[in-house]
Structure formats: structure tokens, C-alpha cells
Amino acid sequence: MSLIAHLKSIPDFRTEPRYPLGVILLLVIMGTMSGCEGYRALADFVARHQSSLIEVLELPYQRLPCFSTLRRIMVRVDFAALVLAFNAWARESFPTVEQEQMATDGKRMFEKFTKG
């Protein structure tokens, strides 16, 4: 299942959304993974890549969300649900083998996988 399909499982708190919550969260994740820190940087990322994102993601929009929409979503989103959805996608897409060692930022994670 794709990341956006997992993100669709997150409850939408808005009453009349213009954009699906899963699409907005996907944009936020993509921007964050591209090094964007803060709402302005995320909005700049979305604006800069708008035409490519609309085409590649096959979105039925002429424009993507702006700064205020991104900020409003990020202030109110259920981060516990977002973490669960992202982790479910990551586990499904990048399975680990038992006793496999993984390094993140140069730190060994072996103990975490064997003790927990």
C-alpha cells in the first residue's frame, strides 16, 4: 500500500476540506524530508514544485495548498495517528530482517531490535 493510502486513514478534523488531508500530509512529509524546517519553507517547497507534484501525483487541482492551509493543518493534526500511519507504511515498504543491524546518524540500533 502506498504512503498516501496509509495517510488517508488519519481522521480529518475539518468540516469542508478543499484538499484531502492525506495529500496535504504527503506534501508536508516530502518537504520535511527535503530539508524544509518551518511553515514558510514548506509553503515554498510546495510552490516551487507545484506543477511537478500535480502531474506526478495525478492531482485534480490547478494549485496546491498555501502557507496558511499548511500551518492550520500542522497545528491541529493528530500526530499520534500520523506517526502510526507513517510507521505502518515504513514497516510494509522497508521490512527489516530479525537480527539485522541498522545505523542511523552513526549510532547502532542493534540493541533496540534485539531487546525490544
DRENPA-668197 format. One record per residue: x negated, y negated, z of N, C-alpha, C, O in turn; residue in one letter. Coordinates in Angstrom, 3 decimals. Layout:
<atoms>
<atom n_east="X" n_north="Y" n_up="Z" ca_east="X" ca_north="Y" ca_up="Z" c_east="X" c_north="Y" c_up="Z" o_east="X" o_north="Y" o_up="Z" code="a"/>
...
</atoms>
This chain:
<atoms>
<atom n_east="-0.854" n_north="1.170" n_up="0.000" ca_east="0.000" ca_north="0.000" ca_up="0.000" c_east="-0.902" c_north="-1.236" c_up="0.000" o_east="-1.967" o_north="-1.228" o_up="0.618" code="m"/>
<atom n_east="-0.484" n_north="-2.282" n_up="-0.683" ca_east="-1.290" ca_north="-3.498" ca_up="-0.804" c_east="-1.205" c_north="-4.343" c_up="0.458" o_east="-0.324" o_north="-4.146" o_up="1.295" code="s"/>
<atom n_east="-2.132" n_north="-5.285" n_up="0.584" ca_east="-2.137" ca_north="-6.186" ca_up="1.741" c_east="-0.845" c_north="-6.995" c_up="1.797" o_east="-0.267" o_north="-7.164" o_up="2.871" code="l"/>
<atom n_east="-0.395" n_north="-7.487" n_up="0.672" ca_east="0.835" ca_north="-8.302" ca_up="0.670" c_east="2.044" c_north="-7.472" c_up="1.098" o_east="2.959" o_north="-7.997" o_up="1.732" code="i"/>
<atom n_east="2.058" n_north="-6.191" n_up="0.762" ca_east="3.156" ca_north="-5.321" ca_up="1.208" c_east="3.136" c_north="-5.174" c_up="2.725" o_east="4.191" o_north="-5.168" o_up="3.359" code="a"/>
<atom n_east="1.953" n_north="-5.057" n_up="3.309" ca_east="1.844" ca_north="-4.991" ca_up="4.763" c_east="2.260" c_north="-6.318" c_up="5.396" o_east="2.907" o_north="-6.331" o_up="6.444" code="h"/>
<atom n_east="1.893" n_north="-7.427" n_up="4.767" ca_east="2.228" ca_north="-8.743" ca_up="5.318" c_east="3.735" c_north="-9.010" c_up="5.266" o_east="4.253" o_north="-9.797" o_up="6.058" code="l"/>
<atom n_east="4.428" n_north="-8.366" n_up="4.347" ca_east="5.878" ca_north="-8.534" ca_up="4.258" c_east="6.604" c_north="-7.971" c_up="5.476" o_east="7.764" o_north="-8.302" o_up="5.720" code="k"/>
<atom n_east="5.923" n_north="-7.121" n_up="6.234" ca_east="6.546" ca_north="-6.545" ca_up="7.424" c_east="6.591" c_north="-7.524" c_up="8.602" o_east="7.255" o_north="-7.254" o_up="9.602" code="s"/>
<atom n_east="5.899" n_north="-8.643" n_up="8.493" ca_east="5.875" ca_north="-9.635" ca_up="9.571" c_east="7.178" c_north="-10.420" c_up="9.531" o_east="7.557" o_north="-10.929" o_up="8.476" code="i"/>
<atom n_east="7.871" n_north="-10.527" n_up="10.666" ca_east="9.150" ca_north="-11.246" ca_up="10.694" c_east="8.976" c_north="-12.723" c_up="10.355" o_east="8.075" o_north="-13.388" o_up="10.866" code="p"/>
<atom n_east="9.844" n_north="-13.220" n_up="9.496" ca_east="9.807" ca_north="-14.631" ca_up="9.091" c_east="10.721" c_north="-15.435" c_up="10.013" o_east="11.914" o_north="-15.148" o_up="10.118" code="d"/>
<atom n_east="10.168" n_north="-16.424" n_up="10.669" ca_east="10.900" ca_north="-17.232" ca_up="11.640" c_east="11.645" c_north="-18.396" c_up="10.994" o_east="12.430" o_north="-19.071" o_up="11.659" code="f"/>
<atom n_east="11.406" n_north="-18.638" n_up="9.704" ca_east="12.007" ca_north="-19.789" ca_up="9.038" c_east="13.434" c_north="-19.472" c_up="8.593" o_east="13.768" o_north="-18.316" o_up="8.333" code="r"/>
<atom n_east="14.280" n_north="-20.517" n_up="8.507" ca_east="15.670" ca_north="-20.307" ca_up="8.109" c_east="15.864" c_north="-20.383" c_up="6.599" o_east="16.640" o_north="-19.609" o_up="6.039" code="t"/>
<atom n_east="15.177" n_north="-21.296" n_up="5.936" ca_east="15.298" ca_north="-21.440" ca_up="4.482" c_east="13.919" c_north="-21.546" c_up="3.848" o_east="13.509" o_north="-22.631" o_up="3.435" code="e"/>
<atom n_east="13.198" n_north="-20.431" n_up="3.765" ca_east="11.832" ca_north="-20.499" ca_up="3.238" c_east="11.798" c_north="-20.728" c_up="1.739" o_east="12.596" o_north="-20.163" o_up="0.991" code="p"/>
<atom n_east="10.868" n_north="-21.558" n_up="1.313" ca_east="10.654" ca_north="-21.793" ca_up="-0.112" c_east="9.725" c_north="-20.726" c_up="-0.686" o_east="9.892" o_north="-20.276" o_up="-1.819" code="r"/>
<atom n_east="8.738" n_north="-20.334" n_up="0.128" ca_east="7.781" ca_north="-19.304" ca_up="-0.268" c_east="7.892" c_north="-18.142" c_up="0.714" o_east="8.112" o_north="-18.369" o_up="1.904" code="y"/>
<atom n_east="7.745" n_north="-16.913" n_up="0.248" ca_east="7.761" ca_north="-15.777" ca_up="1.183" c_east="6.594" c_north="-15.872" c_up="2.166" o_east="5.497" o_north="-16.294" o_up="1.801" code="p"/>
<atom n_east="6.839" n_north="-15.480" n_up="3.398" ca_east="5.812" ca_north="-15.556" ca_up="4.435" c_east="4.589" c_north="-14.729" c_up="4.049" o_east="3.456" o_north="-15.149" o_up="4.286" code="l"/>
<atom n_east="4.808" n_north="-13.568" n_up="3.462" ca_east="3.687" ca_north="-12.715" ca_up="3.063" c_east="2.752" c_north="-13.391" c_up="2.081" o_east="1.537" o_north="-13.209" o_up="2.167" code="g"/>
<atom n_east="3.285" n_north="-14.165" n_up="1.152" ca_east="2.462" ca_north="-14.874" ca_up="0.171" c_east="1.624" c_north="-15.936" c_up="0.874" o_east="0.431" o_north="-16.065" o_up="0.600" code="v"/>
<atom n_east="2.233" n_north="-16.690" n_up="1.770" ca_east="1.505" ca_north="-17.744" ca_up="2.478" c_east="0.398" c_north="-17.140" c_up="3.334" o_east="-0.722" o_north="-17.652" o_up="3.351" code="i"/>
<atom n_east="0.700" n_north="-16.063" n_up="4.038" ca_east="-0.312" ca_north="-15.430" ca_up="4.874" c_east="-1.444" c_north="-14.841" c_up="4.037" o_east="-2.600" o_north="-14.861" o_up="4.459" code="l"/>
<atom n_east="-1.123" n_north="-14.320" n_up="2.864" ca_east="-2.163" ca_north="-13.828" ca_up="1.961" c_east="-3.085" c_north="-14.966" c_up="1.544" o_east="-4.304" o_north="-14.795" o_up="1.510" code="l"/>
<atom n_east="-2.514" n_north="-16.125" n_up="1.227" ca_east="-3.324" ca_north="-17.289" ca_up="0.861" c_east="-4.225" c_north="-17.721" c_up="2.014" o_east="-5.385" o_north="-18.077" o_up="1.808" code="l"/>
<atom n_east="-3.683" n_north="-17.687" n_up="3.223" ca_east="-4.467" ca_north="-18.062" ca_up="4.408" c_east="-5.612" c_north="-17.074" c_up="4.619" o_east="-6.735" o_north="-17.490" o_up="4.904" code="v"/>
<atom n_east="-5.351" n_north="-15.795" n_up="4.487" ca_east="-6.399" ca_north="-14.787" ca_up="4.653" c_east="-7.471" c_north="-14.953" c_up="3.586" o_east="-8.663" o_north="-14.890" o_up="3.887" code="i"/>
<atom n_east="-7.057" n_north="-15.164" n_up="2.346" ca_east="-8.026" ca_north="-15.343" ca_up="1.265" c_east="-8.886" c_north="-16.585" c_up="1.510" o_east="-10.104" o_north="-16.546" o_up="1.335" code="m"/>
<atom n_east="-8.255" n_north="-17.677" n_up="1.911" ca_east="-9.002" ca_north="-18.896" ca_up="2.194" c_east="-9.952" c_north="-18.727" c_up="3.357" o_east="-11.090" o_north="-19.195" o_up="3.310" code="g"/>
<atom n_east="-9.493" n_north="-18.059" n_up="4.402" ca_east="-10.332" ca_north="-17.830" ca_up="5.575" c_east="-11.535" c_north="-16.962" c_up="5.221" o_east="-12.653" o_north="-17.222" o_up="5.666" code="t"/>
<atom n_east="-11.293" n_north="-15.929" n_up="4.416" ca_east="-12.395" ca_north="-15.056" ca_up="4.005" c_east="-13.359" c_north="-15.758" c_up="3.053" o_east="-14.489" o_north="-15.308" o_up="2.860" code="m"/>
<atom n_east="-12.909" n_north="-16.859" n_up="2.461" ca_east="-13.773" ca_north="-17.651" ca_up="1.582" c_east="-14.521" c_north="-18.737" c_up="2.353" o_east="-15.241" o_north="-19.543" o_up="1.764" code="s"/>
<atom n_east="-14.345" n_north="-18.750" n_up="3.675" ca_east="-15.096" ca_north="-19.694" ca_up="4.495" c_east="-14.343" c_north="-20.956" c_up="4.881" o_east="-14.939" o_north="-21.873" o_up="5.445" code="g"/>
<atom n_east="-13.071" n_north="-21.027" n_up="4.597" ca_east="-12.285" ca_north="-22.207" ca_up="4.951" c_east="-11.987" c_north="-22.197" c_up="6.446" o_east="-11.475" o_north="-21.215" o_up="6.983" code="c"/>
<atom n_east="-12.311" n_north="-23.291" n_up="7.099" ca_east="-12.032" ca_north="-23.449" ca_up="8.523" c_east="-11.168" c_north="-24.680" c_up="8.684" o_east="-11.617" o_north="-25.794" o_up="8.417" code="e"/>
<atom n_east="-9.957" n_north="-24.495" n_up="9.108" ca_east="-9.042" ca_north="-25.613" ca_up="9.309" c_east="-7.987" c_north="-25.688" c_up="8.226" o_east="-8.108" o_north="-25.099" o_up="7.152" code="g"/>
<atom n_east="-6.940" n_north="-26.439" n_up="8.555" ca_east="-5.791" ca_north="-26.545" ca_up="7.644" c_east="-6.133" c_north="-27.275" c_up="6.354" o_east="-5.694" o_north="-26.868" o_up="5.278" code="y"/>
<atom n_east="-6.916" n_north="-28.357" n_up="6.448" ca_east="-7.283" ca_north="-29.115" ca_up="5.238" c_east="-8.091" c_north="-28.252" c_up="4.279" o_east="-7.860" o_north="-28.268" o_up="3.070" code="r"/>
<atom n_east="-9.036" n_north="-27.503" n_up="4.825" ca_east="-9.861" ca_north="-26.643" ca_up="3.975" c_east="-9.010" c_north="-25.565" c_up="3.302" o_east="-9.223" o_north="-25.244" o_up="2.133" code="a"/>
<atom n_east="-8.045" n_north="-25.007" n_up="4.042" ca_east="-7.144" ca_north="-24.016" ca_up="3.443" c_east="-6.312" c_north="-24.643" c_up="2.328" o_east="-6.145" o_north="-24.054" o_up="1.260" code="l"/>
<atom n_east="-5.790" n_north="-25.847" n_up="2.587" ca_east="-4.993" ca_north="-26.543" ca_up="1.566" c_east="-5.842" c_north="-26.848" c_up="0.339" o_east="-5.365" o_north="-26.728" o_up="-0.789" code="a"/>
<atom n_east="-7.092" n_north="-27.241" n_up="0.547" ca_east="-7.995" ca_north="-27.495" ca_up="-0.584" c_east="-8.266" c_north="-26.217" c_up="-1.370" o_east="-8.306" o_north="-26.239" o_up="-2.600" code="d"/>
<atom n_east="-8.450" n_north="-25.109" n_up="-0.666" ca_east="-8.665" ca_north="-23.812" ca_up="-1.320" c_east="-7.471" c_north="-23.462" c_up="-2.201" o_east="-7.637" o_north="-23.081" o_up="-3.360" code="f"/>
<atom n_east="-6.258" n_north="-23.594" n_up="-1.644" ca_east="-5.046" ca_north="-23.263" ca_up="-2.389" c_east="-4.900" c_north="-24.172" c_up="-3.604" o_east="-4.579" o_north="-23.703" o_up="-4.696" code="v"/>
<atom n_east="-5.134" n_north="-25.471" n_up="-3.419" ca_east="-5.009" ca_north="-26.420" ca_up="-4.536" c_east="-6.056" c_north="-26.140" c_up="-5.614" o_east="-5.760" o_north="-26.198" o_up="-6.807" code="a"/>
<atom n_east="-7.274" n_north="-25.837" n_up="-5.187" ca_east="-8.376" ca_north="-25.607" ca_up="-6.129" c_east="-8.139" c_north="-24.346" c_up="-6.974" o_east="-8.485" o_north="-24.314" o_up="-8.155" code="r"/>
<atom n_east="-7.562" n_north="-23.333" n_up="-6.378" ca_east="-7.385" ca_north="-22.052" ca_up="-7.080" c_east="-5.931" c_north="-21.777" c_up="-7.464" o_east="-5.581" o_north="-20.651" o_up="-7.818" code="h"/>
<atom n_east="-5.099" n_north="-22.794" n_up="-7.395" ca_east="-3.662" ca_north="-22.628" ca_up="-7.600" c_east="-3.307" c_north="-21.916" c_up="-8.901" o_east="-2.563" o_north="-20.935" o_up="-8.875" code="q"/>
<atom n_east="-3.810" n_north="-22.375" n_up="-10.014" ca_east="-3.411" ca_north="-21.774" ca_up="-11.298" c_east="-3.860" c_north="-20.322" c_up="-11.399" o_east="-3.113" o_north="-19.483" o_up="-11.903" code="s"/>
<atom n_east="-5.065" n_north="-20.010" n_up="-10.928" ca_east="-5.549" ca_north="-18.620" ca_up="-10.962" c_east="-4.733" c_north="-17.725" c_up="-10.036" o_east="-4.385" o_north="-16.599" o_up="-10.392" code="s"/>
<atom n_east="-4.432" n_north="-18.239" n_up="-8.838" ca_east="-3.654" ca_north="-17.449" ca_up="-7.880" c_east="-2.255" c_north="-17.150" c_up="-8.403" o_east="-1.768" o_north="-16.027" o_up="-8.269" code="l"/>
<atom n_east="-1.617" n_north="-18.132" n_up="-8.988" ca_east="-0.277" ca_north="-17.932" ca_up="-9.545" c_east="-0.310" c_north="-16.869" c_up="-10.644" o_east="0.575" o_north="-16.018" o_up="-10.730" code="i"/>
<atom n_east="-1.339" n_north="-16.936" n_up="-11.473" ca_east="-1.450" ca_north="-15.987" ca_up="-12.584" c_east="-1.800" c_north="-14.575" c_up="-12.099" o_east="-1.142" o_north="-13.611" o_up="-12.491" code="e"/>
<atom n_east="-2.813" n_north="-14.445" n_up="-11.265" ca_east="-3.281" ca_north="-13.129" ca_up="-10.828" c_east="-2.260" c_north="-12.445" c_up="-9.922" o_east="-2.029" o_north="-11.242" o_up="-10.046" code="v"/>
<atom n_east="-1.648" n_north="-13.206" n_up="-9.012" ca_east="-0.664" ca_north="-12.626" ca_up="-8.101" c_east="0.727" c_north="-12.520" c_up="-8.724" o_east="1.660" o_north="-12.007" o_up="-8.107" code="l"/>
<atom n_east="0.847" n_north="-13.015" n_up="-9.963" ca_east="2.114" ca_north="-12.985" ca_up="-10.706" c_east="3.248" c_north="-13.600" c_up="-9.889" o_east="4.310" o_north="-13.002" o_up="-9.719" code="e"/>
<atom n_east="2.993" n_north="-14.817" n_up="-9.385" ca_east="3.982" ca_north="-15.527" ca_up="-8.575" c_east="4.895" c_north="-16.359" c_up="-9.463" o_east="4.433" o_north="-16.938" o_up="-10.446" code="l"/>
<atom n_east="6.175" n_north="-16.429" n_up="-9.140" ca_east="7.133" ca_north="-17.161" ca_up="-9.974" c_east="7.214" c_north="-18.655" c_up="-9.635" o_east="8.290" o_north="-19.248" o_up="-9.712" code="p"/>
<atom n_east="6.094" n_north="-19.259" n_up="-9.264" ca_east="6.100" ca_north="-20.664" ca_up="-8.851" c_east="5.237" c_north="-21.501" c_up="-9.782" o_east="4.333" o_north="-20.996" o_up="-10.448" code="y"/>
<atom n_east="5.540" n_north="-22.792" n_up="-9.809" ca_east="4.698" ca_north="-23.745" ca_up="-10.532" c_east="3.603" c_north="-24.282" c_up="-9.615" o_east="2.513" o_north="-24.637" o_up="-10.063" code="q"/>
<atom n_east="3.920" n_north="-24.333" n_up="-8.314" ca_east="2.994" ca_north="-24.851" ca_up="-7.308" c_east="2.968" c_north="-23.905" c_up="-6.116" o_east="3.889" o_north="-23.117" o_up="-5.902" code="r"/>
<atom n_east="1.890" n_north="-24.005" n_up="-5.347" ca_east="1.764" ca_north="-23.217" ca_up="-4.126" c_east="1.900" c_north="-24.143" c_up="-2.916" o_east="1.886" o_north="-25.364" o_up="-3.076" code="l"/>
<atom n_east="2.030" n_north="-23.592" n_up="-1.721" ca_east="2.259" ca_north="-24.416" ca_up="-0.531" c_east="1.166" c_north="-25.455" c_up="-0.296" o_east="0.001" o_north="-25.251" o_up="-0.638" code="p"/>
<atom n_east="1.578" n_north="-26.576" n_up="0.299" ca_east="0.658" ca_north="-27.672" ca_up="0.588" c_east="0.192" c_north="-27.597" c_up="2.045" o_east="0.545" o_north="-26.675" o_up="2.781" code="c"/>
<atom n_east="-0.598" n_north="-28.577" n_up="2.436" ca_east="-1.169" ca_north="-28.653" ca_up="3.774" c_east="-0.119" c_north="-28.504" c_up="4.869" o_east="-0.288" o_north="-27.693" o_up="5.780" code="f"/>
<atom n_east="0.956" n_north="-29.274" n_up="4.791" ca_east="1.944" ca_north="-29.261" ca_up="5.870" c_east="2.634" c_north="-27.901" c_up="5.999" o_east="2.927" o_north="-27.460" o_up="7.111" code="s"/>
<atom n_east="2.891" n_north="-27.245" n_up="4.888" ca_east="3.510" ca_north="-25.922" ca_up="4.930" c_east="2.557" c_north="-24.899" c_up="5.555" o_east="2.956" o_north="-24.100" o_up="6.403" code="t"/>
<atom n_east="1.315" n_north="-24.934" n_up="5.133" ca_east="0.321" ca_north="-24.013" ca_up="5.696" c_east="0.169" c_north="-24.231" c_up="7.198" o_east="0.115" o_north="-23.268" o_up="7.963" code="l"/>
<atom n_east="0.102" n_north="-25.482" n_up="7.622" ca_east="-0.057" ca_north="-25.801" ca_up="9.031" c_east="1.160" c_north="-25.334" c_up="9.837" o_east="1.016" o_north="-24.721" o_up="10.894" code="r"/>
<atom n_east="2.341" n_north="-25.626" n_up="9.333" ca_east="3.572" ca_north="-25.250" ca_up="10.032" c_east="3.658" c_north="-23.735" c_up="10.223" o_east="4.080" o_north="-23.259" o_up="11.277" code="r"/>
<atom n_east="3.261" n_north="-22.991" n_up="9.207" ca_east="3.280" ca_north="-21.527" ca_up="9.287" c_east="2.263" c_north="-21.049" c_up="10.321" o_east="2.583" o_north="-20.215" o_up="11.168" code="i"/>
<atom n_east="1.056" n_north="-21.567" n_up="10.256" ca_east="-0.003" ca_north="-21.096" ca_up="11.140" c_east="0.252" c_north="-21.444" c_up="12.602" o_east="-0.214" o_north="-20.735" o_up="13.493" code="m"/>
<atom n_east="0.972" n_north="-22.507" n_up="12.855" ca_east="1.291" ca_north="-22.878" ca_up="14.233" c_east="2.309" c_north="-21.912" c_up="14.830" o_east="2.263" o_north="-21.630" o_up="16.027" code="v"/>
<atom n_east="3.221" n_north="-21.407" n_up="14.017" ca_east="4.329" ca_north="-20.599" ca_up="14.542" c_east="4.276" c_north="-19.113" c_up="14.223" o_east="5.111" o_north="-18.357" o_up="14.720" code="r"/>
<atom n_east="3.332" n_north="-18.673" n_up="13.419" ca_east="3.296" ca_north="-17.257" ca_up="13.033" c_east="2.995" c_north="-16.369" c_up="14.240" o_east="2.275" o_north="-16.766" o_up="15.157" code="v"/>
<atom n_east="3.549" n_north="-15.184" n_up="14.221" ca_east="3.303" ca_north="-14.190" ca_up="15.267" c_east="1.962" c_north="-13.513" c_up="14.959" o_east="1.889" o_north="-12.611" o_up="14.125" code="d"/>
<atom n_east="0.901" n_north="-13.961" n_up="15.646" ca_east="-0.434" ca_north="-13.447" ca_up="15.341" c_east="-0.597" c_north="-11.981" c_up="15.712" o_east="-1.395" o_north="-11.278" o_up="15.092" code="f"/>
<atom n_east="0.135" n_north="-11.510" n_up="16.698" ca_east="0.070" ca_north="-10.089" ca_up="17.043" c_east="0.569" c_north="-9.250" c_up="15.872" o_east="-0.033" o_north="-8.230" o_up="15.536" code="a"/>
<atom n_east="1.660" n_north="-9.671" n_up="15.256" ca_east="2.193" ca_north="-8.957" ca_up="14.095" c_east="1.246" c_north="-9.074" c_up="12.903" o_east="1.086" o_north="-8.121" o_up="12.139" code="a"/>
<atom n_east="0.618" n_north="-10.237" n_up="12.743" ca_east="-0.337" ca_north="-10.435" ca_up="11.656" c_east="-1.538" c_north="-9.508" c_up="11.829" o_east="-1.982" o_north="-8.884" o_up="10.865" code="l"/>
<atom n_east="-2.059" n_north="-9.416" n_up="13.034" ca_east="-3.198" ca_north="-8.529" ca_up="13.305" c_east="-2.819" c_north="-7.075" c_up="13.044" o_east="-3.587" o_north="-6.332" o_up="12.434" code="v"/>
<atom n_east="-1.644" n_north="-6.668" n_up="13.502" ca_east="-1.198" ca_north="-5.284" ca_up="13.269" c_east="-1.077" c_north="-4.982" c_up="11.777" o_east="-1.513" o_north="-3.925" o_up="11.321" code="l"/>
<atom n_east="-0.491" n_north="-5.901" n_up="11.018" ca_east="-0.324" ca_north="-5.698" ca_up="9.575" c_east="-1.679" c_north="-5.636" c_up="8.874" o_east="-1.910" o_north="-4.768" o_up="8.033" code="a"/>
<atom n_east="-2.576" n_north="-6.563" n_up="9.226" ca_east="-3.896" ca_north="-6.590" ca_up="8.596" c_east="-4.686" c_north="-5.328" c_up="8.939" o_east="-5.308" o_north="-4.724" o_up="8.065" code="f"/>
<atom n_east="-4.661" n_north="-4.932" n_up="10.212" ca_east="-5.394" ca_north="-3.737" ca_up="10.621" c_east="-4.828" c_north="-2.466" c_up="9.977" o_east="-5.585" o_north="-1.564" o_up="9.617" code="n"/>
<atom n_east="-3.515" n_north="-2.396" n_up="9.832" ca_east="-2.905" ca_north="-1.239" ca_up="9.159" c_east="-3.379" c_north="-1.162" c_up="7.718" o_east="-3.707" o_north="-0.083" o_up="7.225" code="a"/>
<atom n_east="-3.417" n_north="-2.302" n_up="7.041" ca_east="-3.908" ca_north="-2.335" ca_up="5.657" c_east="-5.379" c_north="-1.941" c_up="5.602" o_east="-5.784" o_north="-1.156" o_up="4.744" code="w"/>
<atom n_east="-6.181" n_north="-2.486" n_up="6.520" ca_east="-7.616" ca_north="-2.201" ca_up="6.516" c_east="-7.890" c_north="-0.721" c_up="6.775" o_east="-8.741" o_north="-0.123" o_up="6.116" code="a"/>
<atom n_east="-7.171" n_north="-0.126" n_up="7.735" ca_east="-7.353" ca_north="1.299" ca_up="8.020" c_east="-6.970" c_north="2.163" c_up="6.817" o_east="-7.623" o_north="3.162" o_up="6.516" code="r"/>
<atom n_east="-5.904" n_north="1.755" n_up="6.144" ca_east="-5.432" ca_north="2.518" ca_up="4.984" c_east="-6.370" c_north="2.356" c_up="3.796" o_east="-6.630" o_north="3.318" o_up="3.073" code="e"/>
<atom n_east="-6.872" n_north="1.160" n_up="3.595" ca_east="-7.696" ca_north="0.866" ca_up="2.425" c_east="-9.161" c_north="1.246" c_up="2.591" o_east="-9.833" o_north="1.586" o_up="1.618" code="s"/>
<atom n_east="-9.655" n_north="1.188" n_up="3.825" ca_east="-11.066" ca_north="1.445" ca_up="4.094" c_east="-11.198" c_north="2.428" c_up="5.256" o_east="-11.644" o_north="2.050" o_up="6.339" code="f"/>
<atom n_east="-10.816" n_north="3.675" n_up="5.039" ca_east="-10.859" ca_north="4.648" ca_up="6.139" c_east="-12.299" c_north="4.902" c_up="6.586" o_east="-13.232" o_north="4.872" o_up="5.783" code="p"/>
<atom n_east="-12.453" n_north="5.152" n_up="7.876" ca_east="-13.767" ca_north="5.485" ca_up="8.408" c_east="-13.802" c_north="6.973" c_up="8.732" o_east="-12.781" o_north="7.601" o_up="9.014" code="t"/>
<atom n_east="-14.978" n_north="7.493" n_up="8.683" ca_east="-15.193" ca_north="8.899" ca_up="8.991" c_east="-15.604" c_north="8.981" c_up="10.454" o_east="-16.381" o_north="8.152" o_up="10.927" code="v"/>
<atom n_east="-15.087" n_north="9.982" n_up="11.180" ca_east="-15.462" ca_north="10.146" ca_up="12.574" c_east="-16.976" c_north="10.277" c_up="12.679" o_east="-17.606" o_north="10.943" o_up="11.857" code="e"/>
<atom n_east="-17.547" n_north="9.650" n_up="13.678" ca_east="-18.990" ca_north="9.608" ca_up="13.931" c_east="-19.727" c_north="8.711" c_up="12.929" o_east="-20.958" o_north="8.689" o_up="12.918" code="q"/>
<atom n_east="-19.002" n_north="7.980" n_up="12.100" ca_east="-19.636" ca_north="7.075" ca_up="11.156" c_east="-20.095" c_north="5.828" c_up="11.896" o_east="-19.398" o_north="5.333" o_up="12.782" code="e"/>
<atom n_east="-21.248" n_north="5.329" n_up="11.539" ca_east="-21.760" ca_north="4.111" ca_up="12.153" c_east="-21.447" c_north="2.936" c_up="11.256" o_east="-21.576" o_north="3.013" o_up="10.034" code="q"/>
<atom n_east="-21.030" n_north="1.840" n_up="11.884" ca_east="-20.742" ca_north="0.621" ca_up="11.143" c_east="-21.479" c_north="-0.523" c_up="11.812" o_east="-21.540" o_north="-0.585" o_up="13.040" code="m"/>
<atom n_east="-22.029" n_north="-1.414" n_up="11.038" ca_east="-22.710" ca_north="-2.582" ca_up="11.587" c_east="-21.936" c_north="-3.834" c_up="11.209" o_east="-21.553" o_north="-4.017" o_up="10.053" code="a"/>
<atom n_east="-21.713" n_north="-4.683" n_up="12.184" ca_east="-21.051" ca_north="-5.954" ca_up="11.944" c_east="-21.903" c_north="-7.034" c_up="12.589" o_east="-22.154" o_north="-6.984" o_up="13.793" code="t"/>
<atom n_east="-22.347" n_north="-8.000" n_up="11.814" ca_east="-23.221" ca_north="-9.055" ca_up="12.317" c_east="-24.460" c_north="-8.472" c_up="12.993" o_east="-24.967" o_north="-9.034" o_up="13.963" code="d"/>
<atom n_east="-24.936" n_north="-7.358" n_up="12.483" ca_east="-26.148" ca_north="-6.761" ca_up="13.005" c_east="-25.967" c_north="-5.966" c_up="14.291" o_east="-26.953" o_north="-5.483" o_up="14.847" code="g"/>
<atom n_east="-24.748" n_north="-5.815" n_up="14.778" ca_east="-24.511" ca_north="-5.092" ca_up="16.026" c_east="-24.041" c_north="-3.676" c_up="15.714" o_east="-23.320" o_north="-3.452" o_up="14.742" code="k"/>
<atom n_east="-24.448" n_north="-2.738" n_up="16.535" ca_east="-23.998" ca_north="-1.357" ca_up="16.340" c_east="-22.625" c_north="-1.175" c_up="16.940" o_east="-22.366" o_north="-1.608" o_up="18.063" code="r"/>
<atom n_east="-21.746" n_north="-0.534" n_up="16.195" ca_east="-20.392" ca_north="-0.299" ca_up="16.653" c_east="-20.177" c_north="1.178" c_up="16.974" o_east="-19.056" o_north="1.587" o_up="17.276" code="m"/>
<atom n_east="-21.231" n_north="1.977" n_up="16.914" ca_east="-21.107" ca_north="3.404" ca_up="17.094" c_east="-20.440" c_north="3.760" c_up="18.418" o_east="-19.581" o_north="4.641" o_up="18.453" code="f"/>
<atom n_east="-20.820" n_north="3.091" n_up="19.510" ca_east="-20.253" ca_north="3.406" ca_up="20.816" c_east="-18.731" c_north="3.207" c_up="20.839" o_east="-18.008" o_north="3.995" o_up="21.449" code="e"/>
<atom n_east="-18.260" n_north="2.170" n_up="20.186" ca_east="-16.823" ca_north="1.888" ca_up="20.176" c_east="-16.048" c_north="3.035" c_up="19.538" o_east="-14.971" o_north="3.395" o_up="20.015" code="k"/>
<atom n_east="-16.582" n_north="3.606" n_up="18.474" ca_east="-15.874" ca_north="4.668" ca_up="17.774" c_east="-15.957" c_north="6.001" c_up="18.528" o_east="-15.044" o_north="6.821" o_up="18.428" code="f"/>
<atom n_east="-17.029" n_north="6.224" n_up="19.271" ca_east="-17.167" ca_north="7.495" ca_up="19.960" c_east="-16.556" c_north="7.494" c_up="21.358" o_east="-16.179" o_north="8.550" o_up="21.865" code="t"/>
<atom n_east="-16.454" n_north="6.317" n_up="21.990" ca_east="-15.902" ca_north="6.241" ca_up="23.343" c_east="-14.444" c_north="5.835" c_up="23.379" o_east="-13.800" o_north="5.980" o_up="24.418" code="k"/>
<atom n_east="-13.908" n_north="5.337" n_up="22.297" ca_east="-12.558" ca_north="4.819" ca_up="22.370" c_east="-11.600" c_north="5.464" c_up="21.487" o_east="-10.426" o_north="5.095" o_up="21.475" code="g"/>
</atoms>
